[in-house]
Amino acid sequence: MKGLFISAEGPEGAGKTTIIQMLVEHLRQENQKVVYTREPGGIKIAEEIRSIILNPENTEMDGRTEALLYAAARRQHLVEKVLPAIEEGYIVLCDRFLDSSLAYQGFARGLGVQEVLSINQFAIDSLMPTKTIYFDIEPEEGFKRIQQNKDREINRLDLEELEFHHKVRDGYQLVMAKEPERFLKINAAQPIEDVFSDTLRQVQSIIDEHVKSTSV
Ligand code: TMP
């Protein structure tokens, strides 16, 4: 059986990284073959690109350069890590993917969702996640959480005004409306245990569906 590709998306401070890591832990205990990875990053070249993009000192970075660097990191990560893992039958849980570029660069930066999609089509060569879990939270609430989490790195995009992060959330709504069947929406403003149990339930049903469809 081939593996599964699931991405996690959402605005800053939605807690998706914590939840996805809890989920990986849980699935491993059930002896599922699962890989956690993130964008931008997950492998050496993409982590190096990440540090250029997110360095708070790189204030002169042009919006299109930013979009192209995310797409370049995405390409390398896909080829080097995601595709081989899917081929080997792993469930790949990816912390952010293409929808982040559409919401952040395409919509919030104003580069155009269609334009950013075009450069990314070259990068992903039609490979999309089977399902995407969207962790929804109001930007004000997300920011409160970021300020309470002292271990979290502050990156260049965190320094954007609240208005930018409202646009990110609007961008996600737009992208989800175009492909409602791919997205599973989670209310990330709930207490962490409830966010986790909702996410687990959703992911379990994706896995069950996948097992059913590949065993007939
Ligand atoms: P993280 O904080 O979730 O690790 O993500 C790093 C930052 O990069 C976050 O502010 C969202 C942003 N980002 C984009 O703007 N476009 C993208 O394509 C990706 C993957 C992330």
Residues whose N, C-alpha, C, O or C-beta is under 5 A from the ligand:
A	BS01	TMP	E39 P40 Y70 R96 F97 S100 S101 Y104 L157
